[in-house]
Amino acid sequence: MKRKFRWIDLALLPFGLCVLFLLLLGKLFGLTYKQISMVFNLWVQGAVLALSGLAPFGIAVYKMMESFSMWWLALSAVLLIYGIVYVYAFIKMLQHYHLPFNAAFDLCVDDLQRLARKWHTTYQMVNLLIFILFYLILLGLNILISYYLYSI
């Protein structure tokens, strides 16, 4: 019997590659899969995203120091709030997924499975959407904003 193609099946290959990457990274640092998943996906990716959210503010302050104007001052204030939102979200995420590692990992899996049921998809697809696609979109947005501000 021929199995019907489902788009959701396409998520299994990249998800498997991500799992393999984390397993190898965990082996390199002497961490279990659960530990490296929390460290890399939440701590490292979260910190990079929080810092990238603050980068536009830093560039606006730098530009304001070069040549002061009320426009740069106002933009700096707006971008400070923008950056604080990223840092606040990172702190809330760290509070939600607090240690020990096993409990944090299990809670994260439960949250992803709950979203998968709500979105009528799989755990793997939600994982890819959040930790790869959504992450890259937000990081790319912050890079583009920073690049644009720096080029002004």
C-alpha positions as CSV (number, residue, x, y, z in Angstrom):
1,M,0.0,0.0,0.0
2,K,1.3,3.4,-1.0
3,R,1.7,5.9,1.9
4,K,0.2,9.3,1.3
5,F,2.8,12.2,1.3
6,R,2.5,14.6,4.2
7,W,4.3,17.9,4.3
8,I,4.8,17.3,8.0
9,D,7.2,14.4,7.1
10,L,9.6,16.9,5.7
11,A,10.3,18.1,9.3
12,L,11.7,14.7,10.3
13,L,15.0,15.1,8.4
14,P,16.0,18.5,9.6
15,F,14.8,17.6,13.1
16,G,17.0,14.5,13.0
17,L,19.9,16.5,11.9
18,C,19.4,19.0,14.7
19,V,19.3,16.1,17.2
20,L,22.5,14.6,15.7
21,F,24.2,18.0,16.0
22,L,23.1,18.4,19.7
23,L,24.3,14.8,20.4
24,L,27.7,15.5,18.9
25,L,27.9,18.9,20.7
26,G,26.9,17.2,24.0
27,K,29.6,14.5,23.5
28,L,32.2,17.3,22.9
29,F,31.3,19.1,26.1
30,G,30.5,16.0,28.2
31,L,26.8,16.7,28.5
32,T,23.8,14.5,28.0
33,Y,21.2,15.2,25.3
34,K,18.8,16.8,27.7
35,Q,21.6,19.0,29.1
36,I,22.9,20.2,25.8
37,S,19.4,20.8,24.5
38,M,18.7,23.2,27.4
39,V,22.1,24.8,27.2
40,F,22.2,25.3,23.4
41,N,18.5,25.9,22.5
42,L,17.5,28.0,25.5
43,W,20.6,29.5,27.1
44,V,22.9,30.1,24.1
45,Q,20.2,30.8,21.5
46,G,18.3,32.9,24.0
47,A,21.3,34.9,25.0
48,V,22.3,35.6,21.4
49,L,18.8,36.7,20.6
50,A,18.7,39.0,23.7
51,L,22.0,40.6,22.8
52,S,21.0,41.0,19.2
53,G,17.8,42.7,20.4
54,L,20.0,45.2,22.3
55,A,22.4,45.8,19.3
56,P,20.2,48.4,17.5
57,F,20.1,50.4,20.7
58,G,23.9,50.3,21.0
59,I,24.3,51.4,17.4
60,A,21.9,54.3,17.9
61,V,23.8,55.5,21.0
62,Y,27.0,55.2,19.0
63,K,25.5,57.3,16.2
64,M,24.2,59.8,18.7
65,M,27.7,60.2,20.2
66,E,29.1,60.9,16.8
67,S,26.6,63.7,16.1
68,F,23.9,64.5,18.6
69,S,20.4,65.1,17.4
70,M,17.0,64.7,19.0
71,W,16.1,62.2,16.3
72,W,18.9,59.8,17.5
73,L,17.9,60.4,21.1
74,A,14.3,59.5,20.4
75,L,15.3,56.5,18.4
76,S,17.7,55.4,21.1
77,A,14.8,55.5,23.6
78,V,12.6,53.4,21.4
79,L,15.3,50.9,20.6
80,L,16.1,50.6,24.3
81,I,12.5,49.5,25.0
82,Y,12.9,47.2,22.0
83,G,16.0,45.6,23.5
84,I,14.5,45.4,27.0
85,V,11.6,43.4,25.5
86,Y,14.2,40.8,24.2
87,V,16.0,40.7,27.6
88,Y,12.8,40.4,29.5
89,A,11.6,37.5,27.3
90,F,14.9,35.8,27.8
91,I,14.7,36.2,31.6
92,K,11.1,34.9,31.7
93,M,12.1,31.9,29.6
94,L,15.0,31.2,32.0
95,Q,12.6,31.4,34.9
96,H,10.0,29.1,33.2
97,Y,12.7,26.5,32.3
98,H,14.7,26.6,35.5
99,L,17.1,23.9,36.5
100,P,17.5,20.9,37.1
101,F,18.1,20.0,33.5
102,N,15.8,17.0,33.3
103,A,12.8,18.9,34.7
104,A,13.5,21.9,32.3
105,F,13.8,19.5,29.3
106,D,10.6,17.7,30.2
107,L,8.7,20.9,30.7
108,C,10.0,22.2,27.3
109,V,8.9,19.0,25.6
110,D,5.5,19.2,27.2
111,D,5.1,22.8,26.1
112,L,6.1,21.9,22.5
113,Q,3.7,18.9,22.5
114,R,0.9,21.2,23.7
115,L,1.6,23.7,20.9
116,A,1.7,20.8,18.4
117,R,-1.7,19.6,19.4
118,K,-3.1,23.2,19.3
119,W,-1.5,23.8,15.9
120,H,-2.5,20.4,14.6
121,T,1.1,19.4,13.8
122,T,3.9,17.4,15.3
123,Y,6.3,18.1,18.1
124,Q,9.2,18.0,15.6
125,M,7.6,20.7,13.4
126,V,6.9,23.0,16.3
127,N,10.5,22.5,17.5
128,L,11.8,23.4,14.1
129,L,9.5,26.4,13.8
130,I,10.5,27.9,17.1
131,F,14.2,26.9,17.5
132,I,15.2,27.3,13.9
133,L,12.7,29.4,11.8
134,F,11.4,31.8,14.4
135,Y,14.9,32.2,15.9
136,L,16.5,33.0,12.5
137,I,13.7,35.4,11.6
138,L,14.2,37.4,14.9
139,L,18.0,37.3,14.7
140,G,17.9,38.3,11.0
141,L,15.5,41.2,11.8
142,N,17.9,42.5,14.5
143,I,20.8,42.2,12.2
144,L,19.0,44.1,9.4
145,I,17.9,46.8,11.8
146,S,21.5,47.1,13.1
147,Y,23.0,47.2,9.6
148,Y,20.5,49.8,8.5
149,L,21.2,52.0,11.5
150,Y,25.0,51.6,11.1
151,S,24.7,52.6,7.4
152,I,22.9,55.8,8.1
